[in-house]
């Protein structure tokens, strides 16, 4: 079986590697395409460095637009030339779906896109547009298949990769144990997020410390924002420990040991749920993005734990509501009574596939079944 597979970001590389391992365990698969170090370790000779596709934001994309457009055409031509049994594109829709569209327009190659677009949140017409050149979608969330199927695509829920992440051992967790509340602060991994949230998180931390003077505040960082986080943290009125990306301290234990987390919106809520860590979500964006998204948003919550569990137990403060005083009050309330959250987090992990077959294997089986079903038509 010949598979052409494309991933453009680190998260896609992780999904792709697990999928490749799943396919190799089920069939004699040969791979071509683009991927990162994890996919290369599974046997992919990437046609060019995946980092070329890891571009986010209008300001970053514009200078590289011509180069990216050329790569789109290069990849479409490579797929059409090699005629694989299936083209699998992973996330990075701005790039991947353009490749799939060109391929579908000129050939009958089966196309699979891994990670459904967030049509449940905004821009629902994206699913209809995808249906013109995508045969099958692999979804991370159980509520997504009906939305894709209505648009005309086969869609299989295959589980979320968070269910396979390693959880801290008791020893790792005990390394962070203490008599006073441990508050995990997660202001995001992008510079814009950090600049918008860190000062507000600092004021919220001071209010939390008014109630719990000995509370411990810890911020684990990613490499691209470590210095920026440190600069902001130096202005806080309460002590805070910033863990650089290259810190040898075991951060996995920190997630599991924290009494509560204050986090930017995103998949981090699922990482916290996997560790049974109660949380409060806060996020803000530029005024223009806030204006546009507030008029396009289709759901009353953006927190994934709330969505998957079909509850609203995770407090969230988004846009104009992202203010230190109510955020601090919510953190204090969660510290006092985390029970409801814990039930919702456990339900979320169960619904995402915890304890079942690995998502990579489920994805591989869904793809093979899709190919077989397509041949039998």
N, C-alpha and C positions, 0 to 999 in steps of 0.2 A: 504494500500500500504506500503510495507516494503522497506526502502531505506538504503543502506550502503553508507556512505559518509566519505571521508577522505580529510582533509586539513592539510598542514604542516607549514604554515606561517601565520603571522597576517593578511596579505592582503587576503589570502585564507579563513581565519576565517570570515572576513567581507563579502566576497562573499557568503560563505556557509550559514551564518546566514540569509542573505537576501533571498537566494534561499529556505531555510527551511521555512521561513515565507511565501514565495510565495506558496510553496507546501501545507502548512497547510491551506491556504486560499482557495485552490482549491480541495483538497481531504483529506481523512483521512490517514495521513502519519505517519509512525512510523520510528524512526531513530536509527541507530547503526553506530559505527565507531570511528573516531578520529577527534577532533576539539578543538578550543580554547574557551575562555570565552563567546564570542558572540554566537557561535553555541550551547554551553551548555545552555545558557539562552533561546534558542529556543527549548530545550528539548533533547539535545544529552547528553548521559552519555558516555563521552570519555573513550575508552578502556585503554588509557595511556596518559600522558601529551603530548600535541601537541609540546611543546618545544623540545622534543627529536628529532623531524624532522626538526627543524628550524636551519639547519646547512648549511653554505655557504662557498665555497672556498676549494680547495684541502687540504690545511694545516689543516683545521678543520674537514674535512670529514674522512681523513685517520685514525685518532685514533678511530673514532666511526664506521668504516666501518662494522665490524663484528656485532655490535649491530644493526645497521641500516638494514643490510642484514637479520638478524633474525626477525626484525619487519616486513620486506617485506613478509617473509614467514608466519609469524603469521597472518598478515592481510589477505593474500590470503586464508589461511586456514579458517579463520573466515567467510569470504564471502562465500566460498564454503559450509561451514557447515550450515550457516543460510539461504542460498538460497534466497536472496532478489529479489525484482522485478527489481532493477537496482543498479549498483555500480556507484557512482559519485565520481570521483577524481578531486581535485581542485588544479591547478597549481603544484608546486613542482614536476616537471616531473621525476627527477632522482629517486624519491621514488614511486610516484603514478603510473607511467606508468609501472614500474616493477611489482607492485601488479596486475594491470589490465592484464598484459601479462600472469602471472601465472593463474589468474582466467579464462581467455579466453581459455587457453590451456586445461583446465580440465572441463569446463562447458559451458552451453549456456546462462549464465547470461548477460544481456545487460549492456554495459559499456559506460559511458559518461564522457568526460573530459572537464572541465570548464577552459577556457583560452587557446586559440590556441597558439602553439609555434610560435616564430617569424621567420617562414620560409621565410617571405618576406625580411628579413634582411640578414640572413645567414643560412647555412646548410639546404637547402630546402628538402633534402632527409629524414629529420626527419618525415615529414608528411607521406611519403610512409611507413616508419617503423611503425608508429602509427596505420596505417590503418589495420594492421594485428590483432590488439587486442582492438581497440576503434571503437565503432559503431557510436558515435555521438560526435561532438565537439560544445561547446558553445563559441562563439567568442565575444570579446570586441570591435573589430573594424570592420567597414562595408566592408573593402577591403579584409578580411580574408576568408570568406566562399568559394569563387571560388577556392582558393588554397587548401583548405581541401577537397573539393568535387572532384577536379581533382585527388587527391590521393586515393579516394574511400570511403570517410566518409561523412555522413550527417553533415552539419555544419549550425548552426543558429546564426545569429548576434542578440545578446540580449541586446546590449547597455553597456555602461561603467559606473561603480559605481560612477565616479566623478560627474555625472549629478544629483545625489541625495545628494551630500555633502551640508551642510548648508553654505550659503553665509553670510558674515558679515552684520549686521544691520547698518543703518546709524549712530547710536550712537557708535557702535564699530569702524566703519571707522573713525568717527570724532575724536576719541581719538588719532589718529595718524596724524591728519591734521596739516599742518604747511606751512609756507611761502616758504620754501626751498625744493629742490628735496629730496624725500625719496627713497633711493636705497636699495632694499632688496637683501641680499647676501645669496646664498644657495649653500654651497660647498659640499653637500652630507651628507649622514647619516652613511657612513662606514668610518672606520679609514683610510683606504688606500686612499679613495677619498679625505678626508680632508687633509691628508699629501701632496698629490700631487697638490691640488688646492688652498689651503688657502693662501700660499705665493704669488702665481700669482694673486689671487683676490685682495690681499693687494696692490700690485704694480698698478693694474688696478684702484683700488679705489683712490690711490694718483693722478693718471693722471686725473681721473674724477674730483677730488677736485681742480685741477689746473684751471679747467674751471668753476666749481661751488664750491667756497671755503666753502660755508655754507651747502653743501650737507650733509644729514644725512644717515649714513650707519648702517644697522641693520641686525644681523644674528640670526635667531631663530634656536635652536639646538635640537637634539634628545638626550636622556639620555646617550647613549653610547659614544657620542663624545663631550659632553659639555666641559669637562676639556681640551681636545685636541684643540678645537676651541678657547677657551680662551687663551691657551698658544700661539697659532699662532697669534691671534688678538693682543696680547700684543706687538708684534714686528712690527705691522703696523705703518706707519708714519702719519696716519690720525686717528682721533677718530672713534671708532666703538662700537655700543651697542650690546652685546651678550646676548641673552635671553635664560637662561637655560631651560631645558625641563620642570622643575617643576615651572617655572615662572607663576605667577598669572595674568600677563599681557595677554590680549586677542590677541592671534596671528592671529586669523581669520581676525580681523580688519586690521592687518598689511599687509596681503596679498592683501586685497582690496584697501588699501590706498596708497600702493607703486606706485611711478611714473614709476619705471622700476625695473626689477629683473635681476640679474646675477646669473644663476643657473647651477648646474651640470645636465648633461643629464639624462633623466628618466621621470617617470610619473608626476614629479613635474610640467612639462610644461603644463599638462592638468589641474592641480590645479590652476596654474596661469591663464590659459585661462578661467576657470570657474569664476575667479574673475576679468576678463577683465584687467589683469595686463600685460603690454608689457614686453618683455623679450629678453635676449641674453643668448644663451646656450654655455657652455664651458666644456670640459671634456678631461681628459687624463688618460692613463692606464700605466701599466708596459710596458717596451720596448718589452717584449716577446708577451704580449697580443696585443700590437699595431701592431707588425709584423704579427701575425697570422690573426687578424681580418681585417686588411687592405687588405689582399689578399682573404678574404672570403666574405667581405661585398657586398651585392647585390644592395644596394640603395645609392643614392647620398646624403641622409640626414638621420639622426637618430632621429630627433626631431619629436615627435608624432603630434604636431600641424601642422607641414609642411606636414606630410604624410596624415593625415585625411582630411585636407583642400585642398590637392593637390596644394599647393603653396610652395614657398620657402621664405616666408616673415620673418621668424624667423632666425636671423643670428646665425650661430653655428661655434665654433672653436674647432675641435676635433683632438686629437693626436698632431702631430707636429704643427698644427695651433693654439694650445692652448697657446698663448703668450699674455702677458699683454697689450702691445701697441695696437694691432688691436682690442682686446677685449674692451678696454676703448673707442676707437674710435667708435665702434659699439654701445656701451651703450649711448654715447653722441648723436649719430645720432638718436637712438630710442627715447631718451628724446625729441629731437627736432620735430620728426615726427612719432608718434605711430599709425597713422590712418590706414595704410595698415594692420598692425598687428591686430588691433582690428577687422577688417572685417574677417580676417582669423580665429581668435579665436572664434568669434561668429558662423561662419560656422562650425567650429570643434565641438562646443558644440551641435549644432543642429543635426549634423550627428551622434553624439554619443548618441542621444536620449533625449536631454533636452526637457522638456515639454510633453514628452510622458509617456507611461506606465513604471513603475519602472523596472529596469533591473532584479531584483530578481523575479518579477512576470513573465516577459517575459521568463526568463530562466526556470521557473517552467512549464510554458505552453509548451515550446519547448520539455522539457523532457517527459511530459505526452503525447504529440502528437507523439513523437518518440516511446514510449512504445506501444501506440495503433497501430501505423503504422507497427511496428514489429510483433505484434500479428496477424494483418490482412494479412500478407504475406503467 
